[in-house]
């Protein structure tokens, strides 16, 4: 499995992919060209990467998942003024 396959075509993630599509509106994500454009745009890339890590489909990125969770927690604490 490649990131592009998981994001664009994996039949097991159809429902999750629809959520990703909504999060990326108005940017479509239907083709490899769309995937390339999304991952080149920092705002979209962050959304795609977080979604991809959350799927758990790429176990070689477990450390990145843990790091992302720590980053999310720190951002939430900053927003709450902690």
C-alpha positions as CSV (number, residue, x, y, z in Angstrom):
1,X,0.0,0.0,0.0
2,X,1.2,3.5,-0.9
3,X,0.0,6.7,0.6
4,X,-1.6,7.6,-2.7
5,X,-3.5,4.3,-2.9
6,X,-4.8,4.6,0.6
7,X,-5.9,8.2,0.1
8,X,-7.4,7.8,-3.3
9,X,-8.5,4.2,-3.9
10,X,-8.4,1.8,-0.9
11,X,-11.9,0.3,-0.9
12,X,-11.7,-0.5,2.9
13,X,-11.5,3.2,3.7
14,X,-14.4,4.6,1.6
15,X,-16.2,6.1,4.5
16,X,-13.1,7.6,6.0
17,X,-12.1,9.0,2.6
18,X,-15.4,10.8,2.4
19,X,-14.5,12.5,5.7
20,X,-11.1,13.5,4.2
21,X,-12.8,14.9,1.1
22,X,-15.1,17.1,3.2
23,X,-12.1,18.3,5.3
24,X,-10.3,19.3,2.1
25,X,-13.2,21.2,0.4
26,X,-13.1,22.9,-2.0
27,X,-10.0,21.0,-3.2
28,X,-10.9,17.8,-4.9
29,X,-9.0,14.6,-4.2
30,X,-9.8,12.1,-6.9
31,X,-6.7,11.6,-9.0
32,X,-2.9,11.2,-8.4
33,X,-2.6,14.7,-9.8
34,X,-5.0,15.9,-7.0
35,X,-3.0,13.9,-4.5
36,X,0.3,15.6,-5.7
37,X,-1.3,19.0,-5.5
38,X,-2.7,18.4,-2.0
39,X,0.6,17.2,-0.6
40,X,2.4,20.2,-2.1
41,X,0.1,22.6,-0.4
42,X,1.1,22.9,3.3
43,X,-2.4,23.4,4.6
44,X,-3.9,20.5,2.6
45,X,-0.8,18.3,3.2
46,X,-1.2,18.6,7.0
47,X,-4.8,17.4,6.7
48,X,-3.9,14.5,4.4
49,X,-1.0,13.4,6.6
50,X,-3.0,13.5,9.8
51,X,-5.8,11.5,8.2
52,X,-3.4,9.1,6.7
53,X,-1.6,8.5,10.0
54,X,-5.0,8.1,11.8
55,X,-5.9,5.2,9.5
56,X,-3.1,3.1,11.0
57,X,-2.6,1.6,7.5
58,X,1.1,2.5,7.5
59,X,2.6,0.9,10.6
60,X,6.1,2.0,9.7
61,X,4.9,5.5,10.7
62,X,3.9,4.7,14.3
63,X,6.5,7.1,15.7
64,X,5.0,9.9,13.5
65,X,1.6,9.0,14.8
66,X,2.8,9.4,18.4
67,X,4.5,12.7,17.5
68,X,1.3,14.0,15.8
69,X,-0.7,13.1,18.9
70,X,1.7,15.0,21.1
71,X,1.5,18.0,18.8
72,X,-2.3,17.9,18.8
73,X,-2.3,17.8,22.6
74,X,0.2,20.7,22.9
75,X,-1.9,22.8,20.5
76,X,-5.1,22.1,22.5
77,X,-3.4,23.1,25.7
78,X,-2.1,26.3,24.1
79,X,-5.7,27.1,22.9
80,X,-7.0,26.6,26.4
81,X,-4.2,28.8,27.9
82,X,-2.5,26.0,29.8
